[in-house]
Amino acid sequence: MHIELRHLKTIRAIHQAGGLAKAAEMLNITQSALSHQIKGLEEQAGVELFVRRSRPLRLSAAGQRLLRAAEKILPEIEALEAEFTGLRRGSAGRMHIAIECHACFEWLFPVLERFRQSWPEVDVDIRPGLAFDALPALQKEEVDLVISSDPEELPGVTFQPLFDYEPVFVAARDHPLAQKPHVEAEDFRDQTLITYPVDRSRLDVFTELLTPAKVEPRATRAVELTAVILLLVASNRGVAVLPDWVVRALRTSSDYVTRPLTPSGLTKRLYAATRADDVDKPYVAHLVRLAREIPVRMQRAG
């Protein structure tokens, strides 16, 4: 037996219409063509699909079985067709994002909320890029965008600049280093440095300050959550270096002080890495634009 999608659509239409004339109109075919199609389908099945001479036209037990199959299969096919139509128009797709910094969630969620409003048909997901190699995953199409502060020359990958930020020293209000206008690498030698649980090559305080100066803190303590880092800092259990978008709300707090690293401060830049073939997709371009604009507005507001 060879069942086609048109057969499933026919059985559903007849059930919904309750008669051949209206069903033919729904399917945009003639009633004669519809009757011929039913006859051919019944010949293939070897059973009657309708109870003859019933008003309205009713499905037989075999017809009901075919209807159940149609009601299961056709919605999936129609959803797939709608998805492909959206892909062709650029209104639907997948945006799975890998983040190479814990603190990026502070500004990324407002970005994604705005993005969702404009692109409701795009499937969005976030994967912490610290748990796997995010850039190779991007090349393998396992993720679609990587937030990183370390651009690399990679075949088929484009790094687009987002915004600059400043890694900032954070300590308790009564910490001895709070009296200094700025801190330098040497100031960390006798400190417990509280960081995120990632390799030093992904921590600005090491890559930009301590490693070049060959300075090692007295101790390091890895903490997963930003809120817990700040709690420990306020309790004088150590000091931290965090991006300025995290500490902007602390500048008016009586529990903390924030200071620049070095007299002139340090500046880093975040990038959005995407596959080169995806750069011009409308929803990709819009997300990158939002990721440039919203964090900057948040920084100014702080």
C-alpha positions in Angstrom: 0.0 0.0 0.0 1.4 3.4 -1.0 0.1 6.2 1.1 0.9 9.8 0.1 0.5 13.1 2.0 -2.4 14.0 -0.3 -4.2 10.9 0.9 -3.8 12.0 4.5 -4.9 15.5 3.7 -7.9 14.1 1.9 -9.1 11.9 4.8 -8.7 14.8 7.2 -10.6 17.2 4.9 -13.5 14.8 4.4 -13.8 14.2 8.2 -13.7 18.0 8.9 -16.1 18.9 6.1 -18.6 16.0 6.5 -19.1 15.6 2.8 -17.3 15.4 -0.6 -18.3 18.7 -2.1 -17.1 20.9 0.8 -13.9 18.7 1.2 -13.1 19.1 -2.5 -13.5 22.9 -2.0 -11.1 22.8 1.0 -8.6 20.9 -1.0 -9.1 23.1 -4.1 -9.8 20.1 -6.4 -13.0 18.9 -8.2 -15.4 16.6 -6.5 -14.8 14.1 -9.3 -11.1 14.1 -8.7 -11.6 13.7 -5.0 -14.0 10.7 -5.6 -11.4 9.1 -7.9 -8.7 9.6 -5.3 -10.8 7.9 -2.6 -11.6 5.0 -4.9 -7.9 4.5 -5.7 -7.0 4.7 -2.0 -9.6 2.1 -1.0 -8.5 -0.2 -3.8 -4.9 0.0 -2.4 -6.0 -0.6 1.2 -8.4 -3.4 0.3 -11.0 -2.0 2.7 -13.7 0.7 2.6 -12.7 3.9 4.3 -16.2 5.4 4.5 -19.6 4.3 5.6 -21.6 4.6 2.4 -25.0 6.4 2.2 -24.4 8.1 5.6 -25.2 11.7 6.1 -22.9 13.4 6.9 -20.3 11.1 5.4 -18.7 9.0 8.1 -15.4 7.2 8.3 -15.3 3.5 8.7 -13.1 1.9 11.4 -10.3 1.6 8.8 -10.9 5.3 7.9 -10.7 6.3 11.5 -7.4 4.5 11.8 -6.1 6.4 8.8 -7.5 9.7 10.2 -5.5 9.1 13.4 -2.4 8.7 11.4 -3.2 11.9 9.4 -3.8 13.9 12.6 -0.4 12.8 13.9 1.7 13.1 10.8 0.3 16.2 9.1 0.9 18.7 11.9 4.6 17.7 12.0 4.9 18.1 8.2 3.1 21.4 8.3 5.4 22.7 11.2 8.4 21.5 9.2 7.2 23.4 6.1 6.6 26.5 8.1 10.1 26.2 9.6 11.7 25.9 6.2 9.7 28.8 4.9 11.0 30.9 7.8 14.6 29.8 7.1 14.2 30.9 3.5 12.8 34.3 4.6 15.5 34.7 7.2 12.9 34.9 10.1 13.6 31.5 11.7 16.7 29.6 12.6 18.9 28.5 15.5 21.1 30.7 17.7 23.0 28.5 20.2 25.4 30.7 22.1 28.6 29.7 23.9 30.0 32.1 26.5 33.7 32.1 27.5 33.1 34.3 30.6 30.8 33.7 33.6 30.1 37.4 34.1 28.7 37.8 30.6 25.2 36.8 31.8 24.9 40.2 33.5 24.4 41.9 30.1 23.5 39.0 27.8 20.1 38.3 29.3 18.8 41.8 28.6 20.2 41.4 25.0 18.4 38.1 24.5 15.1 39.5 25.9 15.2 42.2 23.2 16.2 39.7 20.6 13.4 37.3 21.5 10.8 40.1 21.0 12.0 40.6 17.4 12.8 37.0 16.4 10.3 34.7 18.2 10.9 31.9 15.7 14.6 31.7 16.3 15.6 28.9 18.7 17.9 30.4 21.4 20.0 28.4 23.8 23.1 29.2 26.0 26.0 26.9 26.7 28.7 27.9 29.1 31.7 27.8 26.8 34.0 27.2 29.7 33.0 23.5 29.9 34.2 22.7 26.3 36.2 24.1 23.4 33.7 26.7 22.2 35.5 27.8 19.0 36.0 24.3 17.6 32.3 23.7 18.4 31.5 26.8 16.4 33.4 25.4 13.4 31.6 22.1 13.8 28.2 23.9 13.8 27.5 22.6 17.3 27.0 26.2 18.4 26.3 29.3 16.4 27.9 32.2 18.2 30.7 32.5 20.8 31.3 35.4 23.1 35.0 35.7 23.6 37.7 38.3 24.5 40.4 36.3 22.7 40.0 36.5 18.9 41.9 33.9 16.9 42.7 33.4 13.2 40.4 30.4 12.4 39.2 29.2 9.0 35.6 30.1 8.3 35.2 32.1 11.6 34.6 35.8 11.8 35.2 37.8 15.0 33.1 41.0 15.3 33.9 43.5 18.0 31.2 44.2 20.6 32.4 46.6 23.2 35.3 47.5 25.4 35.3 46.9 29.1 37.6 47.5 32.1 38.7 44.8 34.5 38.3 46.4 37.9 39.8 45.6 41.3 37.2 44.9 44.0 37.9 44.8 47.8 36.0 45.3 51.1 35.7 48.9 52.2 38.1 48.4 55.1 40.7 46.5 53.1 44.2 48.0 53.3 44.4 48.3 49.5 41.2 50.4 49.6 43.3 53.4 50.5 45.2 53.3 47.2 44.0 55.2 44.1 44.9 52.2 42.0 46.4 48.7 42.4 49.3 47.1 40.6 50.6 43.6 40.1 52.8 43.7 43.2 49.8 44.4 45.4 48.5 40.9 44.8 51.5 39.1 46.3 50.1 38.9 49.8 46.4 38.6 48.8 43.9 35.8 48.3 42.6 36.2 44.8 39.0 35.0 44.3 38.3 34.1 40.7 36.0 32.1 38.6 36.9 28.3 38.2 38.5 28.6 34.8 42.0 28.3 33.4 44.3 31.3 34.1 44.5 31.9 30.3 40.9 33.0 30.5 41.2 35.4 33.4 42.0 39.0 32.7 43.8 39.6 36.0 46.4 36.9 35.0 46.7 37.5 31.2 46.8 41.3 31.5 48.5 42.0 34.8 50.0 39.2 36.9 51.5 36.8 34.4 53.4 39.5 32.5 54.7 40.9 35.8 55.6 37.4 37.0 53.6 37.9 40.2 51.8 35.1 42.0 49.1 35.8 44.6 49.5 34.3 48.0 46.5 32.1 47.3 43.7 31.7 44.8 40.1 30.6 45.5 37.8 29.5 42.7 34.1 30.4 43.0 31.4 29.7 40.5 28.9 32.5 41.2 29.5 36.2 40.9 27.2 36.9 43.9 29.3 34.5 46.1 32.5 36.2 45.0 31.1 39.5 46.1 29.9 38.0 49.4 33.4 36.7 50.1 35.1 40.0 49.1 32.7 41.9 51.4 33.6 39.5 54.2 37.4 40.3 53.7 38.0 36.7 52.6 40.0 37.9 49.6 39.9 40.3 46.7 38.7 40.0 43.1 39.0 41.5 39.6 35.7 41.7 37.8 34.5 43.4 34.6 33.2 46.9 35.0 29.7 45.9 34.0 29.5 43.7 37.1 30.7 46.2 39.6 28.9 49.3 38.3 26.2 48.8 41.0 28.9 48.5 43.7 30.2 52.0 43.2 27.6 53.4 45.6 27.8 50.5 48.0 29.2 51.0 51.5 30.6 47.4 51.5 33.0 47.6 48.6 35.6 49.7 46.9 36.6 49.5 43.3 39.9 50.6 41.9 41.6 50.6 38.5 44.4 48.2 37.7 47.5 50.3 37.1 47.4 54.1 37.0 45.8 54.2 33.6 43.5 51.2 34.0 43.3 48.2 31.7 40.9 47.9 28.7 39.7 44.7 27.1 37.3 44.0 24.2 34.6 41.4 23.8 33.9 39.8 20.4 31.1 37.8 18.8 32.6 34.9 16.9 30.3 33.5 14.2 30.8 31.3 11.1 31.6 33.6 8.2 28.7 32.1 6.2 26.2 33.3 8.9 27.4 36.9 9.3 24.8 38.3 6.9 21.8 36.3 8.3 19.3 39.0 9.5 18.8 37.5 12.9 22.6 37.0 13.5 23.3 40.6 12.5 20.6 41.9 14.7 21.8 39.9 17.8 25.4 41.2 17.2 24.0 44.8 17.0 22.1 44.4 20.2 25.1 42.9 21.9 27.0 46.1 20.9 24.4 48.6 22.0 22.7 47.3 25.1 25.8 46.7 27.3 27.2 50.1 26.4 23.9 51.7 27.5 24.0 49.7 30.7 27.6 50.9 31.4 26.5 54.5 30.9 23.5 54.1 33.1 25.7 52.7 35.9 
